[in-house]
Amino acid sequence: MCTLTFVPLENNNFILTSSRDEQKTRKNSDLPAFTEINKTKILRPVDGDAGGSWVGSTDKGRTLCLLNGAFQKHIRNTPYRKSRGIILMELLAAKSQKEIESYDFSKIESFTLIWIEKDKIKNTLLLTEYRWVEEENKLHTKSVDTNFAHIWSSTTLYTSEIAEKREEWFEEWTEFYFKKGQSIDAISQILWHFHVKGGEKQNAIPREQILMDDPHGGTVSLTQIISHFGSNSKKNKLTMKHYNLNTLKSSFDEILMK
């Protein structure tokens, strides 16, 4: 739920890579599995505590990822009405993106939600950033340019100064490693490597590195979603690669578009 990168590819495709940072007291998550809600097929890793998820894709071409916190670190106001991981599942199965605007987020802890969906009419990729601020009782919406790479860091774990450092590391990494004409597999590996080694070269402390570690917790899993749309792919699909650092279990799945 805590570090996320987005990189655009040709033909309105993308790679989304998520590092989940969690407390050591939480149960291990399960490997990604399929479920169906409201006639929507969903692929997502399963949270070990609440049964929801922090990242997932659907057979309708929707991909969502949730990070803890909105614009700045907040004071928790427990008990909360519903797990944010359950909300992510409900939004994955929503009939349209407009449903988030009417969703009742009252008594829900602050979060950042990245929503990626292809506009089938205009044949463009849409990326929307939603930030729910519990204290304001307000959902902030921002359209993000999909022509550029982006990185997000959870505000509950990382100060704005650390987040800016990570943006610099990501920019340096992509400028150094990305070359014209690289295959999707090569780009995928470069991004996976960033989520494992980002910050080490700058001698950042383990608490600030992309693969985070501190006495209370750290990065517990990596998930990468790649879209395969257009003429270079025989079938429109989303692939999901997942690795759990605690259980050392991994999976590779694909979900075909309707």
C-alpha distance (Angstrom), angle and dihedral (degrees) to the residues before:
residue distance angle dihedral
M1 . . .
C2 3.73 . .
T3 3.83 118.1 .
L4 3.78 123.6 33.8
T5 3.80 133.6 174.8
F6 3.79 129.8 -169.4
V7 3.80 124.2 -164.3
P8 3.82 123.0 -179.7
L9 3.81 121.2 -134.8
E10 3.79 133.5 -168.6
N11 3.83 121.0 -70.8
N12 3.83 92.9 29.1
N13 3.80 91.8 -62.6
F14 3.79 126.3 139.8
I15 3.79 147.4 -175.2
L16 3.80 118.3 -133.3
T17 3.82 116.9 -170.5
S18 3.80 123.1 -172.0
S19 3.81 130.0 -167.4
R20 3.79 111.5 -163.4
D21 3.81 115.2 -149.3
E22 3.79 116.2 -168.0
Q23 3.79 142.7 161.8
K24 3.79 118.3 -91.4
T25 3.81 89.5 -121.2
R26 3.82 92.9 67.6
K27 3.78 121.4 94.7
N28 3.80 119.5 -107.5
S29 3.78 115.0 -93.2
D30 3.79 121.6 -120.3
L31 3.79 123.7 -116.0
P32 3.82 116.5 -90.8
A33 3.79 114.0 -72.1
F34 3.79 136.5 177.7
T35 3.78 124.0 -109.6
E36 3.80 133.9 166.4
I37 3.80 125.4 -132.2
N38 3.81 124.1 171.5
K39 3.82 90.7 -9.1
T40 3.80 89.5 -55.5
K41 3.79 119.8 124.6
I42 3.80 110.3 -139.1
L43 3.80 130.3 -167.8
R44 3.79 116.1 -163.7
P45 3.82 143.6 137.7
V46 3.81 110.4 -102.6
D47 3.81 122.3 -122.3
G48 3.80 110.8 -126.6
D49 3.81 95.6 -141.4
A50 3.80 109.6 38.8
G51 3.81 100.4 15.8
G52 3.78 94.1 -125.1
S53 3.79 126.6 105.4
W54 3.79 144.6 -127.4
V55 3.81 98.9 -142.1
G56 3.80 135.4 24.7
S57 3.81 148.9 146.8
T58 3.79 134.3 -144.2
D59 3.79 138.0 -147.7
K60 3.82 87.0 -110.9
G61 3.79 90.8 65.7
R62 3.81 99.1 -102.9
T63 3.81 121.8 139.3
L64 3.80 124.1 -173.9
C65 3.79 133.0 -179.8
L66 3.80 127.0 -175.9
L67 3.81 128.1 -154.6
N68 3.79 126.3 -170.5
G69 3.80 115.9 -105.5
A70 3.79 133.7 18.0
F71 3.82 122.3 -128.4
Q72 3.79 99.6 -24.5
K73 3.78 141.1 3.6
H74 3.79 111.2 -70.3
I75 3.79 137.2 -160.9
R76 3.80 110.7 -107.9
N77 3.80 114.4 -118.1
T78 3.80 102.4 -162.0
P79 2.95 142.5 -142.5
Y80 3.79 96.9 56.6
R81 3.77 123.8 -161.3
K82 3.79 96.5 -128.6
S83 3.80 141.0 2.8
R84 3.80 114.6 -99.7
G85 3.80 87.9 -135.5
I86 3.81 89.9 61.1
I87 3.81 89.8 49.0
L88 3.80 89.6 54.3
M89 3.81 89.5 55.1
E90 3.79 91.6 50.3
L91 3.80 92.3 49.7
L92 3.80 91.8 48.1
A93 3.80 86.7 58.9
A94 3.82 95.5 43.0
K95 3.80 116.0 125.8
S96 3.79 91.8 -128.4
Q97 3.78 140.4 -0.3
K98 3.79 89.9 -107.8
E99 3.82 89.5 74.2
I100 3.80 90.8 77.0
E101 3.82 89.2 64.5
S102 3.82 91.5 60.4
Y103 3.81 96.8 36.9
D104 3.80 115.3 122.4
F105 3.81 105.3 -121.1
S106 3.81 95.4 167.9
K107 3.82 112.7 137.6
I108 3.81 90.0 11.9
E109 3.81 119.9 129.5
S110 3.81 117.6 -111.3
F111 3.79 117.1 -88.4
T112 3.80 146.8 161.9
L113 3.79 117.3 -126.5
I114 3.80 124.6 -166.7
W115 3.82 112.3 -156.3
I116 3.82 119.7 -167.0
E117 3.77 121.7 -177.0
K118 3.79 136.0 151.2
D119 3.77 118.7 -118.6
K120 3.80 99.2 -133.0
I121 3.80 93.7 -166.4
K122 3.81 97.2 50.8
N123 3.83 92.7 28.2
T124 3.80 91.6 -132.5
L125 3.78 133.1 129.3
L126 3.81 115.8 -113.7
L127 3.80 123.2 -158.0
T128 3.79 118.7 -175.3
E129 3.79 127.0 -176.3
Y130 3.82 116.1 -151.2
R131 3.80 121.9 -171.0
W132 3.79 118.1 -171.3
V133 3.83 112.4 -159.3
E134 3.79 109.0 -164.9
E135 3.81 94.5 -166.2
E136 3.81 90.9 56.2
N137 3.80 94.5 36.9
K138 3.78 85.2 -134.7
L139 3.82 137.4 128.6
H140 3.81 112.9 -145.3
T141 3.81 117.0 -155.0
K142 3.80 128.7 -159.9
S143 3.80 131.6 173.4
V144 3.81 111.1 -137.9
D145 3.81 123.9 -149.7
T146 3.81 107.8 -113.8
N147 3.80 92.7 -161.2
F148 3.80 90.3 79.7
A149 3.81 138.0 53.5
H150 3.81 118.5 -106.5
I151 3.79 139.2 -169.6
W152 3.82 130.1 -159.9
S153 3.83 128.0 -167.3
S154 3.79 124.2 -166.2
T155 3.80 111.8 -102.5
T156 3.80 91.5 -147.1
L157 3.81 90.9 65.7
Y158 3.79 106.3 24.8
T159 3.78 130.3 52.5
S160 3.79 119.9 -135.6
E161 3.82 88.6 -103.8
I162 3.82 92.1 55.9
A163 3.81 91.1 44.0
E164 3.82 89.5 54.1
K165 3.81 90.4 50.4
R166 3.79 89.9 52.3
E167 3.81 90.4 50.4
E168 3.81 88.5 54.6
W169 3.82 92.0 48.6
F170 3.80 90.6 49.9
E171 3.79 93.0 48.9
E172 3.82 91.5 48.5
W173 3.81 91.3 46.9
T174 3.79 95.6 50.6
E175 3.81 93.2 43.9
F176 3.82 91.8 51.2
Y177 3.79 100.8 40.9
F178 3.80 106.1 30.8
K179 3.80 114.2 88.8
K180 3.78 130.7 179.2
G181 3.79 114.2 -92.6
Q182 3.81 96.6 20.4
S183 3.80 117.0 154.5
I184 3.79 122.0 -113.4
D185 3.81 88.8 -111.4
A186 3.80 91.3 55.6
I187 3.81 93.0 48.8
S188 3.81 89.9 46.3
Q189 3.80 91.4 54.3
I190 3.80 92.7 46.8
L191 3.80 91.0 53.7
W192 3.81 92.8 44.3
H193 3.80 88.3 52.0
F194 3.82 90.6 50.9
H195 3.80 90.8 54.9
V196 3.81 88.7 52.6
K197 3.81 101.5 38.9
G198 3.82 105.6 21.4
G199 3.81 111.4 132.1
E200 3.80 96.7 15.7
K201 3.81 93.9 100.9
Q202 3.80 89.4 53.5
N203 3.84 89.8 52.7
A204 3.78 91.1 -120.5
I205 3.79 115.2 172.2
P206 3.84 115.2 -102.0
R207 3.80 89.5 -106.2
E208 3.82 90.8 63.5
Q209 3.81 101.7 37.3
I210 3.82 120.7 103.7
L211 3.81 89.2 -112.9
M212 3.79 90.0 55.0
D213 3.79 126.4 -157.4
D214 3.80 132.9 175.5
P215 3.84 135.7 146.3
H216 3.81 92.8 -87.7
G217 3.79 100.0 46.1
G218 3.76 146.0 -54.0
T219 3.78 145.6 -170.8
V220 3.80 108.6 -20.3
S221 3.81 102.7 173.1
L222 3.80 146.3 6.3
T223 3.80 124.8 -141.6
Q224 3.79 126.6 -175.1
I225 3.80 126.0 -171.7
I226 3.81 121.6 -167.7
S227 3.80 125.0 -172.2
H228 3.80 120.5 -144.0
F229 3.80 108.4 -165.3
G230 3.78 130.1 151.4
S231 3.77 140.9 22.4
N232 3.81 96.7 -31.1
S233 3.80 91.6 63.0
K234 3.80 125.2 66.4
K235 3.80 90.2 -150.4
N236 3.80 130.1 24.6
K237 3.78 104.8 -117.4
L238 3.79 147.7 144.5
T239 3.79 119.6 -130.9
M240 3.79 124.0 -156.0
K241 3.80 125.3 -158.4
H242 3.80 117.0 -171.4
Y243 3.80 135.0 -179.4
N244 3.80 126.0 -177.0
L245 3.81 110.5 -151.9
N246 3.81 93.0 -162.8
T247 3.80 99.7 50.3
L248 3.85 95.0 26.9
K249 3.81 88.2 -134.0
S250 3.79 122.3 138.7
S251 3.79 139.0 -174.9
F252 3.78 141.2 -172.5
D253 3.80 119.4 -157.3
E254 3.78 138.3 163.7
I255 3.76 132.5 -151.8
L256 3.81 120.0 -156.2
M257 3.79 121.1 -139.2
K258 3.77 119.6 -117.0
